């Protein structure tokens, strides 16, 4: 079971890395810092038990970690967006922070102007990258949903009556015990990126192949004739070009 969870998690994590290091580093760091903040808030003012599967987790630590994780995520995102090494897709596995990466940044990393609502009677304009809004979702998920990966792991261990998945880290169990909350976070980061952030670009060849696929020869000729008429009507081509094209098609049929 542990091997299955690690392999499935690794699949989504590797896809996140290829889209840019920020999509691996940020979700992972949010889960780690949320765990740290939950511990600090829990021992500081935790009183109410959160769930029986994890007796040491408290409601106060859970909520406090949520708030602090959002603050951390906002600050960390603002820092990582400044470096193309983190925001550029990884096409060469040999690339590192010294060799650097070059790309056209995803629009979510480019600051956009925003205006305050009119009912506030304030016309001030401020610039913020859309990624700063997306990170609120990531931080909230890492705080409220990802910990349930740990609860699931705790329940699984209790079912098989074991304390830890392994013993590679003295006093802390195995690697799986330290990464249990990452099970859900890696999958969520992948799905969220592909659904709301990824930019899909189609080449001219892709468009033509998609349009022509499954058409007969006559239908393909009709598509070419219709496209030529559209270009003439748009002023891109002259009418004599269309007449020449239609004449050539007529001679060859």
Residue pairs with C-beta under 8 A, 6 or more apart in sequence:
1 156
2 165
2 166
2 174
2 176
5 176
5 183
6 175
6 176
6 179
8 183
8 187
9 179
9 182
9 183
9 186
9 187
12 186
12 187
12 189
12 190
13 24
13 182
13 186
15 190
16 23
16 24
16 27
16 186
16 189
16 190
16 193
17 23
17 24
17 90
18 89
18 90
18 91
19 89
19 90
19 193
19 198
20 86
20 87
20 88
20 89
20 90
20 106
21 85
21 86
21 87
21 90
22 77
22 80
22 81
22 86
22 87
23 189
23 193
24 189
25 80
25 86
26 73
26 76
26 77
26 80
26 135
26 138
26 189
27 138
27 142
27 185
27 186
27 188
27 189
28 182
28 185
28 186
29 72
29 76
30 69
30 72
30 73
30 138
30 139
30 142
30 143
30 185
31 142
31 146
31 181
31 182
31 185
33 68
33 69
33 72
34 65
34 66
34 69
34 139
34 142
34 143
34 146
34 147
34 181
35 65
35 147
35 181
37 61
37 64
37 65
37 68
37 69
37 72
38 57
38 61
38 62
38 64
38 65
38 147
39 61
40 61
40 64
41 58
41 60
41 61
41 63
41 64
41 65
41 68
42 56
42 57
42 58
42 60
42 61
42 64
43 61
45 60
45 64
46 58
46 59
46 60
46 61
47 58
47 60
48 58
48 59
48 60
49 55
49 57
49 58
49 59
50 57
50 58
50 59
50 61
50 62
51 57
51 151
53 151
53 154
53 155
53 158
54 150
54 151
54 154
57 147
62 143
62 147
65 143
66 139
66 140
66 143
66 144
69 139
69 142
69 143
70 136
70 139
70 140
70 143
72 139
73 135
73 136
73 138
73 139
73 142
74 132
74 135
74 136
74 139
77 129
77 131
77 132
77 135
78 132
80 86
80 87
81 87
81 109
81 129
81 131
84 100
84 101
84 102
84 103
84 105
85 95
85 97
85 100
85 101
87 103
87 105
87 106
87 109
88 101
88 102
88 103
88 105
89 103
90 101
95 101
106 197
106 199
107 130
107 199
108 129
108 130
108 131
108 134
108 197
109 129
109 131
110 129
111 127
111 128
111 129
112 127
112 128
112 129
112 130
113 125
113 126
113 127
114 125
114 126
114 127
114 128
115 123
115 124
115 125
116 122
116 123
116 124
116 126
134 192
134 196
134 197
137 192
138 189
138 192
141 185
141 188
142 181
142 185
145 184
145 188
146 181
146 182
146 184
146 185
146 188
147 181
148 184
149 180
149 181
149 182
149 183
149 184
149 185
150 180
150 181
152 180
152 183
153 165
153 176
153 177
153 180
153 183
154 180
157 163
157 164
157 165
163 173
164 172
164 173
164 174
164 177
165 173
165 174
165 175
165 176
165 177
166 173
166 174
166 175
166 176
166 177
167 173
167 174
168 174
168 175
169 175
169 177
169 178
172 178
202 210
211 223
212 220
212 223
215 223
221 249
221 253
224 245
224 249
225 245
225 246
225 249
228 237
228 241
228 242
228 245
228 246
229 242
231 237
231 242
232 238
232 239
232 241
232 242
